[in-house]
Amino acid sequence: MNASKSNSGKTIKKVLIIGTESTGKTTLCKKLADIFQTQFVREIGRDVTEAVGDTMKLTNENYCEIFTRHYLEIEKKEKTANKILFVDTDSVDTLFWHEVTFDTT
């Protein structure tokens, strides 16, 4: 769990949900956000992958887009979160998939 100050000066705790693909992370984030009456950040990589069509077709530019959009979405949601922000996946997962895609492991 990580805490940061929002623009309004309130402390927002970020709770990261991690796990393998299709295990319900997004559903869990949504439900927790509902229960705690707050915001959640969905996985951006899924959107980009669906637009491209296949994980193995992602380019370096696609990964930069995923990193950037995810970071910006966290910043945006922190502004309206109610003490807690639930985050689906993080940059470490994205970096892992980048290494798998380009065989840099």
C-alpha positions, -999 to 999 in steps of 0.1 A, spaced: 0 0 0 13 34 -9 0 68 2 2 102 -15 -14 136 -13 -41 145 -37 -44 180 -51 -69 188 -24 -43 180 2 -60 148 14 -40 116 18 -49 89 -6 -38 53 0 -33 33 -31 -40 -4 -29 -25 -25 -58 -43 -56 -69 -19 -80 -87 -23 -115 -102 -23 -135 -134 -46 -127 -163 -83 -133 -161 -84 -139 -123 -109 -112 -115 -86 -83 -106 -108 -57 -124 -140 -71 -109 -124 -71 -74 -112 -35 -78 -147 -24 -90 -164 -41 -60 -139 -27 -35 -143 8 -49 -181 4 -46 -179 -8 -10 -155 20 0 -173 46 -21 -141 55 -40 -124 52 -73 -104 25 -90 -79 24 -119 -85 -3 -145 -58 -21 -164 -49 0 -194 -29 -28 -211 -61 -47 -218 -75 -18 -238 -43 -14 -259 -40 -51 -264 -76 -54 -276 -70 -25 -300 -39 -42 -314 -55 -76 -315 -28 -98 -298 -3 -93 -269 25 -106 -292 18 -78 -317 24 -50 -292 52 -26 -301 76 -6 -279 53 24 -286 23 4 -274 41 -3 -241 50 34 -237 14 42 -242 3 17 -216 28 30 -190 19 66 -197 -19 62 -198 -18 41 -166 2 67 -147 -20 95 -159 -51 75 -149 -38 70 -114 -31 108 -111 -66 116 -124 -84 92 -101 -64 103 -70 -81 137 -74 -116 122 -68 -108 92 -46 -122 89 -12 -91 81 10 -84 48 -9 -76 42 -46 -77 6 -59 -53 0 -87 -56 -30 -111 -21 -41 -122 10 -19 -122 41 -11 -143 60 -41 -131 34 -64 -148 36 -42 -179 74 -44 -179 72 -82 -175 50 -85 -206 73 -61 -225 103 -84 -217 83 -115 -228 72 -99 -260 107 -88 -270 124 -118 -254 147 -96 -232 145 -118 -201 
